[in-house]
Amino acid sequence: MSKRIDVKDLDIYYGDFHAVKGVSMTIEPRSVTAFIGPSGCGKSTFLRTLNRMHEVIPGARVEGEVLIDGQNLYGKGVDPVDVRRQVGMVFQRPNPFPTMSIKENVLAGVRLNARRISSSAADELTERALRGANLWNEVKDRLDKPGSGLSGGQQQRLCIARAIAIQPEVILMDEPCSALDPISTLAIEDLINDLKSDYTVVIVTHNMQQAARVSDKTGFFNLKATGQPGQLVEFDTTQTIFNNPSQKATEDYISGRFG
Amino acid sequence: MNAPATRRARSSSTAVRRPGDILFNGASLGSAVLILLILAGVAFFLVMEAVPALTAPAEEISGGEGFFAYVWPLVFGTVVASVIAMLLGTPVAIGIALFVSHYAPRRLGNGIGFVIDLLAAVPSVVFGMWGMAVFAPRLGPLYEWLSQNLGWIPIFGDASATGRTLMTASIVLAVMILPIITSVSREVFLQTPRLHEEAALALGATKWEMIRTAVLPFGMPGVIGGTMLGLGRALGETMAVAIILAPGVFSWNFIGAGNATIPAEIALNFPEAAGLRLSELIAAGLVLFVITLAVNLFARWIVDRRAEFSGAN
C-alpha cells in the first residue's frame, strides 16, 4: 500500500510567476520525508503538486514529471481525481466537514463517487480508520456527534482518519501541527511514526525539531532572493541534514542564523 | 510611580461609560424596540378590525356561510400559488447560484449576478402585465396539451383559453422570487471555506461531489432562508397576481378558470369595501399575516434543528 515517488525536474508556476524551480528527488516507500525551509520558499506548493491539488488554484501549472511507481501523475489522460484517491492529504488547519458527524467524516471519501458500502462494512471501516488515527478510544461513544465539536488535535486526527479510510498509497501533510498545542502535536507525531509502517508519508513543517523527530529524510527548500523561485537546496537523510549538511545555506538555517 | 496601579484599579472597579457607547447603545436598543412596537401595532390593528367579521353571524358574510367558508379557498389559492412558485423557482435559483459561484469564470459570473439583481428591481406590476399580455396566451397551448394528456391528474382539468390561471400566476411568481433566492444562495455558496472545498477535493471528489459534500451542506441554512424570503414575497404578492389571475371560485383545476389569492382579493375589493365587507378583507389579511408568521417559524425550526452541525461551533 505504499509507493515510491520520483520527481524529475519539476517547475511550478502561478500564472507567470515561477514559484519553484527544478526539483528532483526520490521519496522512498514506507518512510517519512520532511520538507523544511523559510516561509514562501515553495515547500507547501511543491507538496501540493504531489497530488495535483496545486492546480485547484486558477492559473497554476506544472512542468516536469512526478512518477508514482513509474506512473506519471501529469501524463496525458491522467485524471486528477484518481491521483487524489491514491495520494491523500492533511491540511494545515483541521478541516472536518462541519455538517457531518464524526462517522460521516471518516466515511466521506468512501461515499464519494456513489460507491456503496454495507452498514456493517461502514462500521468496520470507521473503527479501523479511527484506530489507525489513534482516535477510536476518544470518540467511540459519540460517533454521531459533529466532528467540529472535537478539540483541534482530535479534529486533525479525524482528518487523518478520513484520509486513511480511502486507503491511499501516500499521505501528504501540510504543516499538520501548526495550529495545535504541544500535547496534540505529540499525538500527531506518534501517529506519523505508526503510519510509516503502511504508508509513504511526506510532511511539510515549520518546526525543525519536528522534522528531526519524525522524518527519515529531510529536504531543505530556500529561495535566493524575494521574487526568485524556490529551490530544493539539499535533500538527504535527516541525520546528515541536521548534523553534517553539505550546503552552507542549510547549515545557516538549521543553526537558526536565518528563517 | 503608582499611576499605572491606580489606573488599573479604577478600570476594574467601574467601567468608564463613554458618550459614544451610550449613544450607540441607546440607538440600537431604540431600533430594536421600535420594530417590536411596529409589529405589535400591525397585529393589534388587524385583530381589532377583524373582530366584527370573525364574530358576525354566518349569513351576513360574503357567500353566506361564515368567515371560514369565505376565507379558506383564498388561503388555498395563496398557499398553492406560492408553493408551486417555490418548487419551480428554488432549483433554478440554486442552479444559477452554483453556476455563478463555482462554475462560471469570474467575469461572466459577476455579469450574471448583476443581471439577476436587476431582475429583482423590476416592479411587480410590470411582471403582472408581462404575465397577462405575453406569457399567459403562450401558455394556452401547453395547458391544452396537459389537459388532453395528463387530464387524469385533478390539477390538470379543462384548460383555460386565455391562460390566465393559477398556474400562470405561479410561474410568474416563480420568476419574481428567483432573484432573491439566487442572490442569498450565491452569497452563502461563496462563503464556503476554501479549506472544506479542498478537503473534499483531496479525498478525490469530482467538482460536483465537492459541491455536494462541502458547498451545499454548508450553504443549506442560507438557501432555506433565501427560499423563505422568496416564499414570503410570493405569499404577499398582490399586483402581479391581481392582474394575471381572473379570480374565481375554488377549483382543483390549476390550469383552468377559478381560484383566487388573499392579497389579490384584498386589492381588487378594498376600494369599494365598507363596514362588514371591509372587516372581512382585513380578517383575510390577518390570516395571511398568521400564515407568513408560521412559514417563518417553520423555516427557523428547520435551520435550528441542524444548528449543531452548522460549523458555527
Chai-1 contact restraints between the chains, C-beta under 6 A:
chainA,res_idxA,chainB,res_idxB,connection_type,confidence,min_distance_angstrom,max_distance_angstrom,comment,restraint_id
A,M53,B,A202,contact,1.0,0.0,6.0,A-B,restraint_1
A,V56,B,L201,contact,1.0,0.0,6.0,A-B,restraint_2
A,V81,B,G204,contact,1.0,0.0,6.0,A-B,restraint_3
A,V81,B,T206,contact,1.0,0.0,6.0,A-B,restraint_4
A,R84,B,A202,contact,1.0,0.0,6.0,A-B,restraint_5
A,R84,B,G204,contact,1.0,0.0,6.0,A-B,restraint_6
A,R85,B,G204,contact,1.0,0.0,6.0,A-B,restraint_7
A,M89,B,A202,contact,1.0,0.0,6.0,A-B,restraint_8
A,N95,B,L195,contact,1.0,0.0,6.0,A-B,restraint_9
A,N95,B,H196,contact,1.0,0.0,6.0,A-B,restraint_10
A,N95,B,A199,contact,1.0,0.0,6.0,A-B,restraint_11
A,P98,B,G311,contact,1.0,0.0,6.0,A-B,restraint_12
A,T99,B,P217,contact,1.0,0.0,6.0,A-B,restraint_13
A,T99,B,F309,contact,1.0,0.0,6.0,A-B,restraint_14
A,G109,B,L203,contact,1.0,0.0,6.0,A-B,restraint_15
A,L112,B,A205,contact,1.0,0.0,6.0,A-B,restraint_16
A,L112,B,E209,contact,1.0,0.0,6.0,A-B,restraint_17
A,P146,B,E308,contact,1.0,0.0,6.0,A-B,restraint_18
A,P146,B,F309,contact,1.0,0.0,6.0,A-B,restraint_19
A,S148,B,G311,contact,1.0,0.0,6.0,A-B,restraint_20
A,S148,B,N313,contact,1.0,0.0,6.0,A-B,restraint_21
